[in-house]
Amino acid sequence: MRASTAVLIVLALLVLWDAGWWLAGVRPLSPWALKAALKKDAPPTILDVRTPGEYALFHIPGAINVPYPASLNELALAAPDPNKPLVVVCMTGHRSPPTVRQMQQGGYTDVRNLTGGMAAWKLFGGQTLSTD
């Protein structure tokens, strides 16, 4: 009984975390919606804000690693077009929302947060590469 209660509390906190960022203007993108977007003719740029070590273990093919925290100039070097679709990803969805917000404030018009981060991407069968 205690384990199931703990799991429910953790899930509720994760939902509240995402809801709070959504209310602040950070648009979420589900793993399955990202899978579909990556199959289009003009897929979004993916910025992975995890550490270089996390990125090396596994990352979405084509993702660009810009470790958190990064300046807007560092982010702009990786994603120079502020109007091109962009998805920011971290491991669990806790480093990417502040990055999305920073980019929105810097003039990016189509930037979204991968809900649940790489953990959700892997859970829903998203393809990854390793640089080890």
C-alpha positions as CSV (number, residue, x, y, z in Angstrom):
1,M,0.0,0.0,0.0
2,R,2.8,2.4,0.8
3,A,4.6,1.8,-2.5
4,S,1.5,2.5,-4.5
5,T,0.8,5.7,-2.5
6,A,4.4,6.9,-3.1
7,V,4.1,6.2,-6.8
8,L,0.9,8.1,-7.0
9,I,2.4,11.1,-5.2
10,V,5.4,11.1,-7.5
11,L,3.1,11.0,-10.6
12,A,1.0,13.8,-9.2
13,L,4.1,15.9,-8.6
14,L,5.3,15.3,-12.1
15,V,1.9,16.3,-13.6
16,L,1.8,19.4,-11.4
17,W,5.3,20.3,-12.5
18,D,4.3,20.1,-16.2
19,A,1.1,21.9,-15.6
20,G,2.9,24.8,-13.8
21,W,5.2,25.3,-16.7
22,W,2.3,25.0,-19.2
23,L,0.6,27.8,-17.3
24,A,3.8,29.8,-17.6
25,G,3.6,29.5,-21.4
26,V,5.9,26.5,-21.9
27,R,4.2,24.4,-24.5
28,P,4.6,20.6,-24.0
29,L,5.2,18.0,-26.7
30,S,4.5,14.3,-26.0
31,P,7.0,11.7,-27.0
32,W,4.6,10.2,-29.6
33,A,4.0,13.7,-31.1
34,L,7.7,14.2,-31.4
35,K,8.0,10.8,-33.1
36,A,5.4,12.0,-35.7
37,A,7.1,15.4,-36.1
38,L,10.5,13.8,-36.8
39,K,9.0,11.9,-39.8
40,K,7.8,15.1,-41.5
41,D,9.7,16.9,-44.4
42,A,10.7,19.7,-42.0
43,P,11.4,18.1,-38.6
44,P,12.1,20.2,-35.6
45,T,15.6,20.9,-34.3
46,I,16.2,19.0,-31.1
47,L,18.3,20.7,-28.3
48,D,19.4,18.2,-25.6
49,V,20.3,20.2,-22.5
50,R,21.7,17.2,-20.5
51,T,25.3,16.9,-19.6
52,P,27.8,15.7,-22.2
53,G,28.0,12.4,-20.3
54,E,24.2,11.9,-20.3
55,Y,24.1,12.7,-24.0
56,A,26.9,10.3,-24.8
57,L,25.0,7.4,-23.1
58,F,22.0,7.9,-25.4
59,H,20.3,10.7,-27.3
60,I,17.7,11.3,-30.0
61,P,19.4,11.0,-33.4
62,G,20.2,14.4,-34.7
63,A,19.9,16.1,-31.3
64,I,22.4,18.9,-30.6
65,N,23.9,18.9,-27.1
66,V,23.9,22.3,-25.3
67,P,24.4,21.5,-21.6
68,Y,22.2,23.3,-19.1
69,P,22.5,26.1,-18.0
70,A,23.4,27.8,-21.3
71,S,23.3,31.4,-22.3
72,L,20.9,32.5,-25.0
73,N,24.0,33.1,-27.3
74,E,25.1,29.4,-26.8
75,L,21.5,28.2,-27.6
76,A,21.3,30.5,-30.6
77,L,24.5,29.0,-32.0
78,A,22.8,25.6,-32.0
79,A,19.5,26.9,-33.2
80,P,20.1,30.1,-35.2
81,D,16.5,30.4,-36.7
82,P,14.1,31.7,-34.0
83,N,11.1,30.8,-36.2
84,K,12.0,27.2,-36.9
85,P,10.3,24.5,-34.8
86,L,12.5,23.5,-31.9
87,V,12.1,20.9,-29.1
88,V,14.2,21.1,-25.9
89,V,14.8,17.8,-24.0
90,C,16.5,16.8,-20.8
91,M,16.4,13.6,-18.8
92,T,13.1,13.9,-17.0
93,G,11.7,17.3,-18.0
94,H,13.1,19.5,-15.3
95,R,16.0,21.3,-17.0
96,S,14.3,21.8,-20.3
97,P,11.3,24.0,-19.3
98,P,13.5,26.8,-18.0
99,T,15.5,26.6,-21.2
100,V,12.3,26.8,-23.3
101,R,11.2,29.8,-21.3
102,Q,14.6,31.5,-21.8
103,M,14.4,30.9,-25.5
104,Q,10.9,32.3,-25.7
105,Q,12.0,35.4,-23.9
106,G,14.9,35.6,-26.4
107,G,12.5,35.7,-29.3
108,Y,12.0,32.1,-30.3
109,T,8.5,31.6,-31.6
110,D,8.0,27.8,-31.9
111,V,9.9,26.1,-29.1
112,R,8.5,23.3,-27.0
113,N,9.4,21.0,-24.1
114,L,9.5,17.2,-24.5
115,T,7.2,16.0,-21.7
116,G,8.9,13.6,-19.4
117,G,12.3,14.1,-21.2
118,M,14.5,11.3,-22.4
119,A,13.0,9.0,-19.7
120,A,9.6,9.2,-21.4
121,W,11.1,9.1,-24.9
122,K,12.8,5.7,-24.0
123,L,9.7,4.5,-22.2
124,F,7.5,5.1,-25.3
125,G,10.1,3.4,-27.6
126,G,11.8,6.4,-29.0
127,Q,15.0,5.7,-31.1
128,T,18.3,6.7,-29.5
129,L,22.0,6.6,-30.4
130,S,25.0,6.3,-28.2
131,T,28.4,8.0,-28.8
132,D,30.4,5.6,-26.6
